[in-house]
Amino acid sequence: MSTDIFFYLFAAITAGSALAVVLCKNTVAAALSLLVSLVGVAALFILLDAFLLAALMVFVYAGAVVALFLFIVMLIDTYGGTRKPFKKGTIVASGFALALLVTGLATLAQRGALATPEFAGNAAPLVPVGASLRAYGEQLFTTYLLPVQIVGFLLLIAMLGVIVLSKKFEGLEDVK
């Protein structure tokens, strides 16, 4: 029973702060809301007994990525301006996405639960991948090696983009 209370508490914190990320006009406040959201997800991982994933979430995402976002925001020194009106295609796509979300939530509410596969009585119980460090490492460096490398490469490209954007070019008045 107490686990349910903690789950609902951390889920509400995560969802509320994720909503704040999208709705905040101040970029520093949005980055700090992202930090709270990521810590909430780490707390949900702890409830699932996936301690390694929780630690990685806090160290990598909440620590490094949010610090990088804050550094970028403060370095670029952006100011909010007037917003452009949404285009018709954006409104149609948003309406379609909302319809899909409502349909999925209605289907989930109607069924009452997600479908779980049925196992034979003699099948060995499944060990969660995040609960065992060895199983997690084997999955990470065999099955998911390519996606991890792609994400690392994308982060490198983003870092190089920040360096190029933050560089002050002098003597380029003739280019403008």
C-alpha positions as a Python dict, from the first residue, in 0.01 Angstrom:
ca = {
    (1, 'M'): (0, 0, 0),
    (2, 'S'): (279, 246, 83),
    (3, 'T'): (448, 164, -247),
    (4, 'D'): (134, 277, -428),
    (5, 'I'): (138, 607, -243),
    (6, 'F'): (503, 666, -335),
    (7, 'F'): (433, 569, -696),
    (8, 'Y'): (148, 818, -728),
    (9, 'L'): (352, 1086, -552),
    (10, 'F'): (657, 1046, -777),
    (11, 'A'): (440, 1009, -1089),
    (12, 'A'): (259, 1334, -1005),
    (13, 'I'): (589, 1513, -942),
    (14, 'T'): (733, 1381, -1268),
    (15, 'A'): (426, 1466, -1476),
    (16, 'G'): (384, 1809, -1317),
    (17, 'S'): (744, 1908, -1367),
    (18, 'A'): (742, 1773, -1724),
    (19, 'L'): (440, 1990, -1792),
    (20, 'A'): (629, 2284, -1641),
    (21, 'V'): (917, 2219, -1882),
    (22, 'V'): (684, 2272, -2173),
    (23, 'L'): (485, 2562, -2031),
    (24, 'C'): (760, 2774, -1867),
    (25, 'K'): (857, 3082, -2064),
    (26, 'N'): (1177, 3124, -1865),
    (27, 'T'): (1433, 2881, -2004),
    (28, 'V'): (1627, 2850, -1677),
    (29, 'A'): (1307, 2758, -1491),
    (30, 'A'): (1226, 2507, -1766),
    (31, 'A'): (1571, 2346, -1732),
    (32, 'L'): (1529, 2322, -1354),
    (33, 'S'): (1184, 2168, -1405),
    (34, 'L'): (1352, 1914, -1634),
    (35, 'L'): (1591, 1835, -1350),
    (36, 'V'): (1300, 1769, -1113),
    (37, 'S'): (1129, 1555, -1376),
    (38, 'L'): (1440, 1341, -1428),
    (39, 'V'): (1485, 1295, -1052),
    (40, 'G'): (1121, 1185, -1035),
    (41, 'V'): (1184, 926, -1305),
    (42, 'A'): (1487, 806, -1108),
    (43, 'A'): (1264, 767, -802),
    (44, 'L'): (1024, 558, -1009),
    (45, 'F'): (1317, 339, -1115),
    (46, 'I'): (1402, 290, -747),
    (47, 'L'): (1046, 173, -684),
    (48, 'L'): (1102, -85, -959),
    (49, 'D'): (1423, -203, -786),
    (50, 'A'): (1630, -82, -1082),
    (51, 'F'): (1892, 98, -876),
    (52, 'L'): (2153, 115, -1151),
    (53, 'L'): (1912, 283, -1390),
    (54, 'A'): (1817, 530, -1117),
    (55, 'A'): (2180, 615, -1050),
    (56, 'L'): (2253, 653, -1421),
    (57, 'M'): (1948, 874, -1460),
    (58, 'V'): (2065, 1105, -1182),
    (59, 'F'): (2433, 1112, -1280),
    (60, 'V'): (2407, 1127, -1658),
    (61, 'Y'): (2082, 1305, -1731),
    (62, 'A'): (2005, 1507, -1420),
    (63, 'G'): (2370, 1591, -1359),
    (64, 'A'): (2540, 1629, -1693),
    (65, 'V'): (2266, 1699, -1946),
    (66, 'V'): (2076, 1953, -1734),
    (67, 'A'): (2403, 2127, -1646),
    (68, 'L'): (2482, 2139, -2019),
    (69, 'F'): (2137, 2283, -2093),
    (70, 'L'): (2182, 2550, -1828),
    (71, 'F'): (2528, 2632, -1963),
    (72, 'I'): (2388, 2664, -2315),
    (73, 'V'): (2096, 2880, -2204),
    (74, 'M'): (2320, 3116, -2010),
    (75, 'L'): (2583, 3122, -2284),
    (76, 'I'): (2351, 3199, -2574),
    (77, 'D'): (2162, 3459, -2367),
    (78, 'T'): (1827, 3418, -2539),
    (79, 'Y'): (1536, 3649, -2474),
    (80, 'G'): (1173, 3565, -2526),
    (81, 'G'): (1000, 3758, -2799),
    (82, 'T'): (663, 3763, -2961),
    (83, 'R'): (537, 3425, -3064),
    (84, 'K'): (440, 3351, -3418),
    (85, 'P'): (90, 3209, -3471),
    (86, 'F'): (64, 2837, -3533),
    (87, 'K'): (38, 2720, -3890),
    (88, 'K'): (-263, 2521, -4004),
    (89, 'G'): (-58, 2201, -4046),
    (90, 'T'): (71, 2229, -3690),
    (91, 'I'): (-282, 2264, -3554),
    (92, 'V'): (-403, 1963, -3757),
    (93, 'A'): (-108, 1748, -3642),
    (94, 'S'): (-164, 1851, -3281),
    (95, 'G'): (-533, 1761, -3305),
    (96, 'F'): (-444, 1422, -3455),
    (97, 'A'): (-192, 1354, -3177),
    (98, 'L'): (-448, 1454, -2914),
    (99, 'A'): (-706, 1221, -3072),
    (100, 'L'): (-455, 934, -3062),
    (101, 'L'): (-374, 1007, -2698),
    (102, 'V'): (-740, 1019, -2596),
    (103, 'T'): (-811, 698, -2788),
    (104, 'G'): (-523, 520, -2618),
    (105, 'L'): (-624, 639, -2273),
    (106, 'A'): (-988, 542, -2334),
    (107, 'T'): (-882, 196, -2449),
    (108, 'L'): (-661, 154, -2144),
    (109, 'A'): (-940, 269, -1913),
    (110, 'Q'): (-1187, 33, -2078),
    (111, 'R'): (-961, -272, -2054),
    (112, 'G'): (-851, -188, -1702),
    (113, 'A'): (-490, -298, -1744),
    (114, 'L'): (-220, -361, -1997),
    (115, 'A'): (-206, -707, -2148),
    (116, 'T'): (50, -936, -1989),
    (117, 'P'): (177, -1246, -2164),
    (118, 'E'): (75, -1579, -2013),
    (119, 'F'): (356, -1819, -1930),
    (120, 'A'): (345, -2194, -1895),
    (121, 'G'): (364, -2330, -1542),
    (122, 'N'): (709, -2481, -1599),
    (123, 'A'): (868, -2163, -1734),
    (124, 'A'): (1139, -2000, -1526),
    (125, 'P'): (1046, -1665, -1375),
    (126, 'L'): (1181, -1365, -1561),
    (127, 'V'): (1443, -1154, -1386),
    (128, 'P'): (1404, -782, -1454),
    (129, 'V'): (1695, -658, -1665),
    (130, 'G'): (1756, -349, -1451),
    (131, 'A'): (1769, -546, -1124),
    (132, 'S'): (2086, -737, -1207),
    (133, 'L'): (2397, -543, -1298),
    (134, 'R'): (2541, -832, -1499),
    (135, 'A'): (2223, -878, -1704),
    (136, 'Y'): (2201, -504, -1760),
    (137, 'G'): (2563, -487, -1876),
    (138, 'E'): (2518, -779, -2113),
    (139, 'Q'): (2208, -619, -2267),
    (140, 'L'): (2374, -278, -2289),
    (141, 'F'): (2691, -399, -2463),
    (142, 'T'): (2530, -657, -2693),
    (143, 'T'): (2172, -579, -2788),
    (144, 'Y'): (2171, -203, -2733),
    (145, 'L'): (2529, -116, -2830),
    (146, 'L'): (2439, 62, -3155),
    (147, 'P'): (2167, 287, -3004),
    (148, 'V'): (2402, 385, -2719),
    (149, 'Q'): (2674, 475, -2967),
    (150, 'I'): (2429, 676, -3179),
    (151, 'V'): (2312, 874, -2875),
    (152, 'G'): (2673, 944, -2778),
    (153, 'F'): (2748, 1063, -3130),
    (154, 'L'): (2441, 1290, -3129),
    (155, 'L'): (2552, 1441, -2797),
    (156, 'L'): (2895, 1507, -2948),
    (157, 'I'): (2736, 1681, -3245),
    (158, 'A'): (2519, 1890, -3011),
    (159, 'M'): (2825, 1991, -2810),
    (160, 'L'): (3008, 2097, -3126),
    (161, 'G'): (2702, 2293, -3236),
    (162, 'V'): (2699, 2480, -2906),
    (163, 'I'): (3065, 2566, -2945),
    (164, 'V'): (3008, 2700, -3297),
    (165, 'L'): (2698, 2897, -3192),
    (166, 'S'): (2868, 3052, -2893),
    (167, 'K'): (3180, 3162, -3080),
    (168, 'K'): (3195, 3534, -3144),
    (169, 'F'): (3305, 3602, -3499),
    (170, 'E'): (3473, 3936, -3549),
    (171, 'G'): (3533, 4113, -3877),
    (172, 'L'): (3244, 3950, -4062),
    (173, 'E'): (3039, 4263, -4133),
    (174, 'D'): (3074, 4211, -4509),
    (175, 'V'): (2906, 3867, -4481),
    (176, 'K'): (2588, 4013, -4342),
}
